[in-house]
Amino acid sequence: MKKKPTVSPFPSAGELRDTLTAEGVSPARAALVGLFDADTFVETGAFTKRSYHDGALIGKDADFEGVITGYGAVNGQLVFAFAQDETRMKGAVDSRHADKIEALYDLAVKRGAPVVGMFASSGADIFEGVTSMAAYARILKTVSLASDEILQIAYVRGTCIGTAAAIAAAFDFTVVKEGVPFYASSEELGGKQNGEDTWCFHGSESDSLTYIKSLIHFIPDGDIEGDTTDDLNRRLPALPFADDIRGSLAAIADNGELIEVSPSYGPAAVTCFASIGGVKCGIVASDYAQDEGKLTRDACYKISAFLNICDSFALPVVTLVNSLGVSPATPTDAVKDLALSYAALGVPGVTVLLDHAIGAAFSLLGSKSLGCELVYALPSSEIGILPANASVAFAWNDEIGNGTTREELEAKWKASVASPVSAASTGEVDDLIDESEIRARIASALLMLTC
């Protein structure tokens, strides 16, 4: 006679986990599923519960902690992640919330693996008072200490205000889901919701997760060289640098692939990642279509932050200059940050001067004097302290007349004082190259500088 199967009086681990999502898969878990490769996510601290200190809540069972932590594979690469869960006490932050994130970071930093932080919280747990506020500080310190150690990507998929917004902004990259509130202070307290579009990407959840995966795939782990099916010596057609800088950059990059960072912030500058000749690099380019490429406050800060990321992950920097200088409204502090970021670069730099490199734009954007190894210029480049029209008005205005026109003097100025030949004669430009050679020259320089 067969024995009847014994029924355990205890629930299985699976049944216990099911209680965590009794209402179905939470949005936070759905986002984690969308990020990680199928069936690779492993949760840590899964049964951690929050504790209450308010007398009115005595006798109430503690809810599970409002943040999910764990690790898995993204594109086959080890990645750690935490996701604030708005279905658990609205994702409110308390001391155990910070405990879980700190423990996750300890694992990630020891293994040199990226961390993706998903933000969606109503704020601090008011029942914990100062302990909850201290938890924010602990998380911010943890993120800050890891900034030079590992790649960190913040995904703001829900409400993220106050100190939480500052934490998200401290990550290397901040991706924001469209339509969610993300600001440091409410409008009632004098803040402005989404006052500056400083995020690196803004879109739907599906597009945001795809963008995050592309960053994780691109940022190297000490190896910036890869294979490419694109021809290293491929010649370029005539490109609309002044009218369509993004299309022009795509033509230069391997297989036309770019990952742009912060497209809506500081639009006078374009910052993106790409591979050129099989070498991964960061690209900084002036957008002449935006007020003649003049450097604004936001453009300076945008480039500076981008350069710091390239430096942190050993990515060489390619700079394409097409600018009439600095905007009159740009504060000196922003200019200082830009100059210091280029001067402090510990990675190779290659610069190409396109149609215009006027005034501070020549000095600040990847000049040899700031430390970039190679600088090229097009034969048609205008390089000078002032544009030709302003230079003629200042220096040769008295010569206008008696058969000499202003236009003739401006052409003469460009061909002599402001010519790329003049700049090359001082050693500040290494060579004059045809537009069709730009990709091949950059590829050759990157391969040489990174070998």
C-alpha positions as CSV (number, residue, x, y, z in Angstrom):
1,M,0.0,0.0,0.0
2,K,1.4,3.4,-1.1
3,K,1.9,6.0,1.5
4,K,0.0,9.2,1.1
5,P,2.3,12.1,0.3
6,T,3.2,14.2,3.3
7,V,1.9,17.8,3.2
8,S,4.3,20.3,4.7
9,P,2.7,22.7,7.2
10,F,5.1,25.4,6.0
11,P,4.7,27.4,2.8
12,S,7.3,27.0,0.1
13,A,9.8,29.8,-0.7
14,G,7.9,30.3,-3.9
15,E,4.6,30.8,-2.1
16,L,6.2,33.2,0.3
17,R,7.6,35.2,-2.5
18,D,4.1,35.3,-4.1
19,T,2.9,37.2,-1.1
20,L,5.2,40.0,-2.0
21,T,3.2,40.5,-5.2
22,A,-0.2,39.4,-4.2
23,E,-1.8,42.0,-6.5
24,G,0.3,40.7,-9.5
25,V,3.7,41.9,-10.8
26,S,4.4,45.4,-9.5
27,P,5.6,48.1,-11.9
28,A,9.0,48.0,-10.3
29,R,9.4,44.2,-10.9
30,A,8.1,44.6,-14.4
31,A,10.8,47.2,-15.0
32,L,13.5,44.8,-13.7
33,V,12.2,42.0,-15.9
34,G,12.4,44.4,-18.9
35,L,16.0,45.3,-18.0
36,F,17.6,41.9,-17.3
37,D,18.1,39.0,-19.7
38,A,15.4,36.4,-19.3
39,D,15.4,34.4,-16.1
40,T,18.7,35.9,-14.8
41,F,17.5,38.3,-12.1
42,V,18.3,37.1,-8.6
43,E,16.8,39.0,-5.7
44,T,18.8,39.9,-2.5
45,G,17.3,40.7,0.9
46,A,14.0,39.5,-0.5
47,F,12.2,39.2,2.9
48,T,13.5,42.3,4.5
49,K,10.7,44.1,6.3
50,R,10.5,47.7,7.4
51,S,10.1,48.6,11.1
52,Y,7.7,51.1,12.6
53,H,8.4,53.3,15.5
54,D,5.1,55.2,15.8
55,G,2.9,54.2,18.7
56,A,-0.2,54.3,16.6
57,L,1.0,51.5,14.4
58,I,1.8,49.0,17.2
59,G,0.3,45.7,16.4
60,K,0.4,46.2,12.6
61,D,2.5,43.8,10.7
62,A,5.4,45.5,9.0
63,D,5.3,45.7,5.2
64,F,8.1,44.4,3.1
65,E,10.7,47.0,2.5
66,G,9.9,49.4,-0.4
67,V,13.0,48.7,-2.5
68,I,13.8,45.5,-4.5
69,T,17.5,44.7,-4.9
70,G,19.4,42.1,-6.8
71,Y,21.6,41.1,-9.7
72,G,21.5,39.4,-13.1
73,A,22.7,39.6,-16.6
74,V,22.2,42.5,-19.1
75,N,23.4,41.6,-22.6
76,G,25.3,38.8,-20.9
77,Q,27.1,41.2,-18.5
78,L,26.8,41.1,-14.7
79,V,24.7,44.1,-13.5
80,F,23.3,45.0,-10.1
81,A,20.1,46.9,-9.7
82,F,17.7,48.3,-7.1
83,A,14.1,49.4,-7.8
84,Q,12.0,51.4,-5.5
85,D,8.5,49.8,-5.4
86,E,5.7,52.3,-5.2
87,T,3.3,49.5,-4.2
88,R,5.0,49.0,-0.9
89,M,4.4,52.0,1.3
90,K,4.7,54.2,-1.8
91,G,8.4,53.3,-1.9
92,A,9.1,55.5,1.1
93,V,12.7,55.6,2.2
94,D,13.7,54.4,5.7
95,S,16.8,53.0,7.4
96,R,16.4,49.4,6.0
97,H,15.8,50.9,2.6
98,A,19.3,52.3,2.8
99,D,20.6,49.1,4.3
100,K,19.6,47.1,1.2
101,I,21.1,49.6,-1.2
102,E,24.3,49.8,0.7
103,A,24.6,46.0,0.7
104,L,23.9,45.9,-3.0
105,Y,26.7,48.5,-3.7
106,D,29.1,46.5,-1.5
107,L,28.6,43.5,-3.8
108,A,28.8,45.6,-7.0
109,V,31.9,47.6,-6.2
110,K,33.8,44.4,-5.2
111,R,33.0,42.9,-8.6
112,G,33.4,46.1,-10.6
113,A,29.9,45.7,-12.0
114,P,27.5,48.4,-13.0
115,V,24.5,49.5,-10.9
116,V,21.1,50.6,-12.2
117,G,19.0,52.5,-9.7
118,M,15.3,52.7,-10.5
119,F,13.6,55.6,-8.6
120,A,9.9,55.8,-7.8
121,S,9.1,57.0,-4.3
122,S,6.8,59.4,-2.4
123,G,9.8,60.4,-0.2
124,A,11.0,59.7,3.3
125,D,9.2,57.5,5.8
126,I,7.7,60.2,8.1
127,F,7.3,57.7,10.9
128,E,11.1,57.3,11.1
129,G,11.8,61.1,11.3
130,V,15.4,62.0,11.3
131,T,16.5,58.3,10.8
132,S,14.8,58.4,7.5
133,M,16.5,61.6,6.5
134,A,19.8,60.1,7.5
135,A,19.0,57.1,5.2
136,Y,18.9,59.5,2.2
137,A,22.4,60.8,3.2
138,R,23.7,57.3,3.5
139,I,22.5,56.4,0.0
140,L,23.9,59.6,-1.4
141,K,27.3,58.9,0.2
142,T,27.2,55.3,-1.2
143,V,26.6,56.6,-4.7
144,S,29.2,59.3,-4.4
145,L,31.9,56.9,-3.2
146,A,31.2,54.5,-6.1
147,S,31.3,57.2,-8.7
148,D,35.0,56.6,-9.6
149,E,34.7,52.8,-9.3
150,I,31.7,51.6,-11.3
151,L,29.2,52.6,-14.0
152,Q,26.0,54.0,-12.4
153,I,22.8,54.6,-14.3
154,A,19.7,56.1,-12.7
155,Y,16.3,55.4,-14.2
156,V,13.6,57.7,-12.9
157,R,10.5,55.7,-13.6
158,G,8.2,57.3,-11.0
159,T,8.0,60.3,-8.7
160,C,11.5,61.5,-7.8
161,I,11.7,64.8,-5.9
162,G,13.8,66.5,-3.3
163,T,16.9,64.6,-2.0
164,A,15.9,61.6,-4.2
165,A,16.3,63.8,-7.3
166,A,19.8,64.8,-6.1
167,I,20.7,61.2,-5.6
168,A,19.5,60.3,-9.1
169,A,21.4,63.2,-10.6
170,A,24.6,62.0,-8.9
171,F,24.7,58.9,-11.1
172,D,26.8,58.9,-14.2
173,F,23.7,58.9,-16.4
174,T,20.1,59.8,-15.5
175,V,17.3,58.4,-17.7
176,V,13.9,59.8,-17.1
177,K,10.6,58.2,-18.1
178,E,8.3,60.7,-19.9
179,G,5.6,62.3,-17.8
180,V,7.1,61.6,-14.3
181,P,7.9,64.4,-11.8
182,F,11.6,64.9,-11.4
183,Y,12.8,68.0,-9.5
184,A,14.6,69.1,-6.4
185,S,11.9,71.3,-4.9
186,S,8.2,71.6,-5.4
187,E,6.8,74.7,-7.1
188,E,5.2,75.7,-3.8
189,L,8.7,75.9,-2.2
190,G,10.1,77.9,-5.1
191,G,11.3,75.1,-7.2
192,K,10.4,74.4,-10.8
193,Q,9.4,70.9,-12.0
194,N,11.7,69.6,-14.7
195,G,13.3,73.0,-14.8
196,E,16.4,71.8,-16.6
197,D,16.4,68.9,-19.0
198,T,19.7,67.6,-17.7
199,W,18.8,63.9,-18.2
200,C,20.7,62.0,-20.7
201,F,17.6,60.4,-22.2
202,H,13.8,61.0,-21.9
203,G,11.2,58.6,-23.3
204,S,8.8,55.7,-22.7
205,E,9.7,52.8,-20.4
206,S,10.5,50.5,-23.3
207,D,12.8,53.1,-25.0
208,S,14.4,54.1,-21.7
209,L,15.3,50.5,-20.8
210,T,16.7,50.0,-24.4
211,Y,18.8,53.1,-23.9
212,I,20.1,51.8,-20.6
213,K,21.0,48.5,-22.1
214,S,22.9,50.3,-24.9
215,L,25.0,52.2,-22.3
216,I,25.8,49.1,-20.4
217,H,26.9,47.4,-23.7
218,F,29.0,50.4,-24.8
219,I,30.8,51.5,-21.7
220,P,33.9,49.2,-21.7
221,D,35.5,47.3,-19.0
222,G,39.0,48.4,-19.6
223,D,38.9,47.4,-23.3
224,I,37.9,50.2,-25.7
225,E,38.9,48.4,-28.9
226,G,36.5,46.1,-30.7
227,D,35.8,44.7,-34.1
228,T,34.0,46.7,-36.8
229,T,32.7,45.8,-40.2
230,D,33.0,49.4,-41.4
231,D,35.9,50.4,-43.6
232,L,38.6,52.3,-41.6
233,N,39.6,54.2,-44.8
234,R,36.0,54.9,-45.9
235,R,35.9,58.4,-47.6
236,L,33.1,60.8,-46.7
237,P,30.8,62.7,-49.1
238,A,30.2,66.4,-48.6
239,L,28.5,66.7,-45.2
240,P,26.2,69.4,-43.8
241,F,28.2,70.1,-40.7
242,A,26.6,73.5,-40.2
243,D,23.0,72.4,-40.8
244,D,22.9,68.7,-39.5
245,I,25.7,67.9,-37.2
246,R,24.0,64.7,-35.9
247,G,23.7,63.3,-39.4
248,S,27.3,64.3,-40.1
249,L,28.5,62.5,-37.0
250,A,26.6,59.4,-37.9
251,A,28.4,59.4,-41.3
252,I,31.7,59.5,-39.4
253,A,30.9,56.8,-36.9
254,D,31.2,53.1,-37.6
255,N,28.0,51.8,-39.2
256,G,26.3,55.1,-38.5
257,E,25.7,54.2,-34.9
258,L,25.6,56.9,-32.2
259,I,24.4,57.0,-28.5
260,E,23.6,60.6,-27.8
261,V,23.7,62.0,-24.2
262,S,21.4,64.8,-23.0
263,P,20.1,66.0,-26.5
264,S,17.7,68.6,-25.1
265,Y,20.2,70.2,-22.6
266,G,22.7,72.7,-23.8
267,P,21.8,72.2,-27.5
268,A,24.7,74.3,-28.8
269,A,26.8,71.2,-28.1
270,V,26.2,67.6,-29.1
271,T,27.7,64.8,-26.9
272,C,27.5,61.2,-27.9
273,F,29.3,57.8,-27.8
274,A,30.4,56.0,-30.9
275,S,32.9,53.6,-32.3
276,I,35.3,55.0,-35.0
277,G,37.6,52.5,-36.7
278,G,36.6,49.9,-34.0
279,V,37.7,52.2,-31.2
280,K,35.0,53.3,-28.7
281,C,35.1,57.0,-27.9
282,G,33.2,60.0,-26.7
283,I,32.4,62.7,-29.2
284,V,31.9,66.4,-28.5
285,A,30.7,68.6,-31.4
286,S,29.5,72.1,-31.9
287,D,26.0,72.6,-33.4
288,Y,26.4,75.6,-35.6
289,A,22.7,75.6,-36.3
290,Q,22.2,76.6,-32.7
291,D,23.2,80.3,-32.6
292,E,26.4,79.7,-34.6
293,G,27.6,77.1,-32.1
294,K,28.3,79.7,-29.4
295,L,29.0,78.1,-26.1
296,T,26.2,78.7,-23.6
297,R,26.2,78.0,-19.9
298,D,24.4,74.8,-20.3
299,A,26.6,73.7,-23.2
300,C,29.7,74.2,-21.1
301,Y,28.4,72.2,-18.1
302,K,27.1,69.5,-20.5
303,I,30.5,69.1,-22.2
304,S,32.3,69.2,-18.9
305,A,30.1,66.4,-17.3
306,F,30.5,64.3,-20.5
307,L,34.3,64.7,-20.5
308,N,34.4,63.6,-16.9
309,I,32.5,60.4,-17.7
310,C,34.9,59.7,-20.7
311,D,37.8,60.2,-18.4
312,S,36.4,57.9,-15.7
313,F,35.9,55.0,-18.2
314,A,39.1,55.6,-20.2
315,L,37.3,56.6,-23.4
316,P,39.3,58.8,-25.8
317,V,37.6,62.1,-26.8
318,V,37.0,63.3,-30.4
319,T,36.1,67.0,-30.7
320,L,34.6,68.7,-33.8
321,V,34.7,72.5,-33.6
322,N,32.3,74.8,-35.5
323,S,31.7,77.7,-33.3
324,L,31.9,81.5,-33.2
325,G,33.0,81.5,-29.6
326,V,31.2,82.0,-26.3
327,S,27.7,83.4,-25.8
328,P,27.7,86.8,-24.1
329,A,25.4,85.4,-21.3
330,T,27.7,82.5,-20.4
331,P,29.1,82.9,-16.8
332,T,32.8,82.6,-16.2
333,D,32.2,79.6,-13.9
334,A,30.8,77.5,-16.7
335,V,33.8,78.5,-19.0
336,K,36.2,77.6,-16.1
337,D,34.6,74.1,-15.7
338,L,34.9,73.4,-19.4
339,A,38.5,74.5,-19.6
340,L,39.5,72.5,-16.5
341,S,37.7,69.4,-17.8
342,Y,39.6,69.4,-21.0
343,A,42.9,70.2,-19.2
344,A,42.4,67.4,-16.7
345,L,41.6,64.7,-19.3
346,G,43.7,61.7,-18.8
347,V,42.6,60.1,-22.1
348,P,43.7,60.7,-25.7
349,G,42.1,63.6,-27.5
350,V,41.7,64.2,-31.3
351,T,40.2,67.5,-32.5
352,V,39.0,68.6,-36.0
353,L,38.4,72.2,-36.7
354,L,35.5,72.5,-39.2
355,D,34.3,75.8,-40.7
356,H,34.9,78.1,-37.7
357,A,37.0,78.1,-34.6
358,I,36.7,81.6,-33.3
359,G,38.0,83.1,-30.0
360,A,37.5,81.0,-26.9
361,A,36.0,78.1,-28.9
362,F,39.4,77.4,-30.4
363,S,41.1,77.5,-27.0
364,L,38.5,75.6,-25.0
365,L,37.3,72.9,-27.3
366,G,40.1,70.4,-27.5
367,S,43.1,72.6,-28.4
368,K,46.6,71.3,-28.2
369,S,47.5,73.8,-25.6
370,L,44.8,72.3,-23.3
371,G,46.3,68.8,-23.8
372,C,44.7,67.2,-26.9
373,E,47.3,65.2,-28.8
374,L,46.3,65.8,-32.4
375,V,44.4,68.7,-34.0
376,Y,43.4,68.8,-37.7
377,A,41.7,71.5,-39.7
378,L,39.8,71.8,-42.9
379,P,41.5,74.0,-45.6
380,S,38.4,76.2,-45.5
381,S,38.5,76.7,-41.7
382,E,38.4,80.2,-40.2
383,I,40.5,80.4,-37.1
384,G,40.9,83.7,-35.2
385,I,40.3,85.8,-32.2
386,L,37.2,87.4,-33.8
387,P,35.1,86.6,-36.9
388,A,36.5,88.1,-40.1
389,N,33.8,90.8,-40.3
390,A,34.5,92.0,-36.7
391,S,38.3,91.8,-37.2
392,V,38.1,93.9,-40.3
393,A,35.9,96.5,-38.6
394,F,38.4,96.6,-35.8
395,A,41.7,96.6,-37.7
396,W,41.2,97.5,-41.3
397,N,38.1,99.7,-41.3
398,D,40.1,102.7,-42.5
399,E,41.1,100.8,-45.7
400,I,37.6,100.5,-47.0
401,G,37.1,102.8,-50.0
402,N,39.0,103.8,-53.0
403,G,38.0,100.6,-54.8
404,T,38.5,98.3,-51.8
405,T,35.3,96.8,-50.4
406,R,34.6,95.4,-47.0
407,E,33.9,92.0,-48.5
408,E,37.3,92.0,-50.2
409,L,39.0,92.8,-46.9
410,E,37.2,90.1,-45.1
411,A,38.2,87.5,-47.7
412,K,41.8,88.8,-47.4
413,W,41.6,88.4,-43.6
414,K,40.4,84.9,-43.8
415,A,43.1,83.9,-46.3
416,S,45.9,85.4,-44.2
417,V,45.5,86.2,-40.5
418,A,42.6,83.7,-39.9
419,S,43.7,80.9,-42.2
420,P,44.3,77.3,-41.0
421,V,47.8,77.6,-42.7
422,S,48.6,80.4,-40.3
423,A,47.4,78.3,-37.3
424,A,49.4,75.3,-38.6
425,S,52.6,77.3,-38.9
426,T,52.5,77.9,-35.1
427,G,52.2,74.1,-34.4
428,E,48.7,74.5,-32.9
429,V,47.3,72.5,-35.9
430,D,49.0,69.3,-37.0
431,D,47.7,69.1,-40.6
432,L,45.1,70.4,-43.0
433,I,42.9,67.6,-44.2
434,D,40.1,67.3,-46.8
435,E,36.6,66.8,-45.6
436,S,36.5,63.3,-47.1
437,E,39.4,62.3,-44.9
438,I,37.9,63.2,-41.6
439,R,36.8,59.6,-40.6
440,A,40.0,57.9,-41.8
441,R,42.2,60.5,-40.0
442,I,40.3,60.2,-36.8
443,A,40.3,56.3,-37.0
444,S,44.0,56.3,-37.6
445,A,44.7,58.7,-34.7
446,L,42.5,56.7,-32.2
447,L,44.2,53.4,-33.1
448,M,47.6,55.0,-32.7
449,L,46.8,56.8,-29.4
450,T,45.2,53.8,-27.8
451,C,47.5,51.0,-28.9
